[in-house]
């Protein structure tokens, strides 16, 4: 069995783990002091050599992304940290910021120094007020300790960090929509090109990275490239947080090398709930195609998951046992995407609305065989035609679930009802009110 590798989560169980003193006692900010003694280009090269890939879902090489910035022209350039985590099942950045905010702050300082940025922004989802306040406190402590501000540790380097609370829109997880929101406009994706590296925040060169990506930088600088590349697979290096939720005995965050399998993770999590059988799971959140028990031994790295027909995404492993109605699960995800569509493009705005309507009919036994085909046709009208990846992500669970569980969809039609007991699949005591049932009838 692959061992867990607590790096980002190493201090999570410490008393007051979010405090500066706790972080410094564990060696925190040593990497920043080391980085300030290096040339910025050497830090960029180290991150490139480490093979660190973006931990926000796309898996694009982080160092390469930094290298896309044009030569310094003496004017401002920015680092923006995407902390707008909100996809169903995805929950790794929020516990990181809650339990160890200083690892992110240190990562911001090192990255900003490497790319020549003097003002960085952390865009956090405004609905997680407790995280927002904790980040503000961490930034305040870092200023007071001289890790941020003017002439950091006598290096001559200046850096200001602003923590910005968004209004709670999933679309702002898309980097250009995030930038528009940060500038005070409605959060909607921008037409690309130009890309943020050329014209990003305030039309200046900008690097946008995920929380976990930036938080991984201090360890690379402190422990070295060879240490980081000793974990993971040939093309997916390092460790990552795997968020396990659903029908397992011990849900939670498991930090392990990329390439670990779900079978290993489930064993670490105490097995399936009540000894039941695994039915389906998501390797990277609700926007990725479903896997079944046939994929239990698929290495959880970008290449292996992609070759198996899905995406590693944010490593949000939502695990469902045999008591779960796949139609109901997919319907709930689709309702989320319909609600969070920004409305800028017709395929996503209209398509997610109709997908939600059809799935509602099917789930409650009012659908037809034609509705199942209409689901696939509507997904085909959205895929590759929406303005950003939200539309594409909304179709993934639908098309994959129909492919894997078409008989279950048809059963909803032929029986005129959902054949599953909702209470049986719930993780808590569940009572269905007659009023709710009548509303769905």
N, C-alpha and C positions, 0 to 999 in steps of 0.2 A: 504493500500500500504506500502511495506517495505521502510523505510527511507534510503537515501544514507548515507554512513559512510566515509566521507573524512578523511583518515589517511595518506596514502602515497601522496595523492593529496591535502592535507590540505593547502599547501602554494603555489600551482601552480599559483594562480591568484595574488599573492603578487608582488609588484614592485621589479624587479631584484631578483626573487625567487631563482635563482641559486647561489646567493652570500652567503658566510659563515655567514655574519652578519644577513641576513634575516633568515637563518636556526637557528642560535643560539638564536635569539630573540623569536623564536617560541618553544624554549626548546631543540633545537638540541644539540647533544653531551652530554646531561645530562644522557642518557642511557649508553653511553660509560663509563663515570665516575663511574656510579653505578655498571656497570659490572666489572670494574677493581677491585672493592672491594669484589667481589664474587669469589668463587672457580670456575675454569673452568668447573668442572663436574656439578656444580649447574646450570650453564647456559645451558649446554647440556640437563640436566634434565628438565629445564623450557621449553625449546623449544619442547622437547618430550611431556611434559604435556599439552602444548598449542594445540597440534594436528595440528600444521602447516604442510600442505602438499605442496610439491614442486609446485610452480606456473608456471613452464616451460612447463607443458603439461601432464606429466606422473602422477603427483599427489602422488608421493612417500613421506612418512613421513620424513620431513627434519631432525628432531632430531635423528631418527633412522639411517639415512644415515650418520650423523656425528659419531654415535656410532659404525659404522662398521670399523673405523680406528683401526689398531692394537695398542698395548701399545707403548708408546713413547720410542724410542731406542736412543734418544739423537741426532739423525740425522734429516735433514730437512724434513718437511712435508708441503704441500701446500694447499691453497684455490684458486680455479679458478672460477671466476664468468662468466657464460655464458651470454654474452650480444650480441650474434650474431643473434638477432631477424630479421627474414626475410621471414617468411611464409606469403603467401597472406592473407590479412585481419587482421593479427596479428600486433598490434601497441600499446603496453602498456609499454614496457620497454624503448623504445626510448623516449617517452614523459616524463617518469619518470626521466631518466638521463638528459634530456634537461632542465626540469623545477625544479627538486630537486635532483641534483647529490649528495648532501651531505648526504641524507638519505641512499644512497647506500654505500658511503664511511664509514659512521658510522656503518652500518651493516657489512661491511667487517672487520672493526676493532674489533667489538664484536665477530664475528664468528671466526676470526683468533685467538683471545685470548682464546676462548672456546676450540678450537681443537689443540692448541699448535703450531700454524703456525706463522712464523716470516717473511714470504714473500708471499704476495698474488698478484694475477693477475686478471685484468679485461679485458676480451677478447671482444672487441667491433667491430661491423661490420665496416670495414674501409670506406665503401661508405658513411656513415653518418658522414662526416668530422666535421660538426658543433657540434655533440654530443661528438665526440672524443676530440675536443678542450675544450669543456666545462668540461668534466671529468678531463682532464689534469689540468685545472685551479682549479677545486675543490680539487684535490689531493694536488696541490701546496699550496692552502690555508690551508688545513688540516695540512700539515707539518709545515707551518709557525706558526700555532696556537698551536702546540704541541699535536695535536690529532693523529699524525702519527710520526714515526721516533724512536729515542732512548729514553728510559725511559719515556714512555708516561704518563704524569701527575704524575710523581714521583712514578710510580708503579713498575718500574724495567722491564717492558715489552717493547720489541722492535718490531717494525713492519714496513716493507717497502711494498709499493704498486706500482705495475707497471701496467700502462694502455697500452694494446697492441692492435694495429689496425690490424684486419685480412684483407684478400684480397677480401672479398666479396663472400663467397661460402656458400650456404644454408646448405650443408652437414656438415659444421663446427658447426652447431647447435647440432649435435650428439656429445656427450661429448668426446668420444675417438678420433674422427676426429679433434675436437677442440684441444685436447692435442697434437696430431701429428703436427698440424699447429703451435701451440705455440712453439714447439720444433724446428721449421724451416723446417719441412717436408711437403710433399703434404698432404692436409687434406683428409684423408680416414679413415673409421672406423677400429678399431683394433679388433682382435679376442679376445673374452672374454670367460672364465677367462684368465689371471688375471683381476680383476676389478680395477678401479681407486683407490678405497679405500686401496688397497694393493700395486699395482704398477701403479701409474698414471703419473703425470708430472715428467720427469727425473727419471722414475722408482721408485718414492717415493710415500708413501701414500698421496692421494689427495682427497679433497672434491670438487666436481663440482656442483654448484648450480646456479639457474636462478637469474636474477636481482631482480625480485619481491620477490622471496623467501628470499634473503638476506636483502632486504630493509624492510621486515616485522619484522625482528628481533629486531631492536631498540624499537619499540612500545611495543613488548611483554615484554622486560626487563623493560622498563620505566613504563608501565601501569599495568603490571601483567598478569599472566596466566588467572585468572578469567575474567578479562576484555575481553581478546581475545576470550575465549571460550563462552562468552555470545552472540557472533555473530555466524551466520552460522547454520549448522544443527548438528545432533548428531555425524556424522562421518566426516563431512566436515566443520571444524571450521574456524572462522574468516571472514575477508572481502577480497575482490579482485577487481581488475580492469576489467570491462567488456567493451570491445571495440566494439561499435556499428557503423557499416558502411552500406552504401547502400541506399535503398529506404525508408528512414525515414526523418522526418523534421529536426531533430537536431542530426546529427551524432556526435560521440565523445566518451570520456572516462567517464564511470559511475562507481564510486567506491561504492560497496554495499556488504552486507553480502552474502556469498554463500547460495544458496537456493532461491534466488529471481527468479522470472519467467520472460520470455521474454515479456509476456503481460504487466507486471509492467514496465519493462524497456522501451518498446515502448511508453507507456503512458507518461513516464518521458521525452521521446525524442520527444514529440509532435505528435505522431501517424505516420501512414504510409504516405509517400509522396503523396500529392494530394488526399488523401482519398482512394487510391487504395487498392486492396486486397493483403494480404501476400500470396506468392506462395511457397517459400522454404527458408530455412536459415541454416547456419552452427553454431552449438553450440560451436565449438572449433577450428575454422580455416578450411582451405581448405582440410586438411588431415583427417577430421572427416566425418562420414556419415551424409547425409542431414536430416533435419527435415522439417515438413510442419506446417500448422496452427493447426493441430491436437495436436502439442506439445507445444502450446503457454503457457500452464499452468504447464509444466514439471519443477519442481524445478531445478535450475541450480547449482547442486552439483554433485560430482563425482558419487555417487551411483545411483541417480535418472536418470541422463543422460545415464549412462551405462545400466541401466535396460530398458531404452526406445530404446536402440539400437545404441547409438552413444557414443561420448566421450566429456568430458568437455574441455579437451585440454587447450588451452591458452585463453579461453573465448573470442575468436574473433568471434563476432556475425555479420556475413555478411547477410544482409537481402535483399531479392529480391521479388519484387511484380509481379503481373500477366502479366506485359509487357515483362518479361525476358524469353529468350530462354534458357532452362536448358542445352540443348546440347552445346550451345555456351559457357555458363559459365563454364561447366565442361571441355570443350575443352581448354579454356584458362588456367585453373589450370593444366591440364595435360601437356600442353606445358611447363609450368614452371618446373614441376617435371622432364620432359625429359631433359630440359636444365641443371638442377641442379644435376642430377644423377652423382655421381663421377666416375662411370664406373667400379668399383671394381668387382661387381658381375654381372653375365650374366642375371639373371631374371629381375633385375631393369634396367640395361643398355639397353638391347634389348627390354624388355617388354614395358617400357615407350615410346620408339621410335615408336613401332607399335601401341600402344594405341593412340598416337598423330596423326599418319597417318589415322587411322580408323575414329577417331572423326572428323578430318578435312573433310574427304569424306562425312560423314553423315551430318555435319553442312551445307555444301554447296550443298546438294541434290544429291550427286553422290554415295551414299552408297546403300547397299542392306540389305534385312532382315538378310542375313547370317552375315553381319558385326556386327549387334547388338549382336548376339550370340557369335561372335568372340571376341567382347569386354569382355564379361563375362568370356569366356574361358581363355583369356590372363590374365585377373585379377586373375583368379584362379591359373595360373601358377606363378604369382609373389607373391601372398599373402602367408606369412609364409616361403617363400623360398629365400628371399633376405637377404643380409648380415646385413642390419640395417633396421630401421623402415621407411626409406624414400620410399622404394618400397611399403610397406604395405599402407602407407598414400596416395600414388598416386592412389591406387585402390578404396579407400573408397567412394569418391564422385561419381565415375563411377558406381559401383555396386548399391549403394543406389539410384542414379538417375534413373537407368534403372528399378529398382524395383518400384519406385514411379511414374515414368513418361514414362513408356514404350510406351504408345500410342503416346507421343510426338516424340519419336525417330522414330516410324513407320511412323508418318506423314511426317517427313523429307524424308523418302524413297518413299512413295506413291505420294507425291506432287512434288518430284524432286527439292525441294528448302526449305529454312528455312521459316516457316510460320509467323515469327515475324519481326516487323519493328525495326531495330537496334536503330534508332533515338529515338523511343518512350521510350526505357528503359534507355537511357543515362541520366546522371545527368547534361549534358551540351549540348550546341548546337552541333549537329552532322550532318556532311555532308559526304555522301559516294561518293568517287571519282569514276568515270567510270573506271579509270585505275585499282583501287583496285578490283572492281567487275570483270573486265576482267581477272585479275590475278588469281582469285579464280574460274573462270568459267571452 
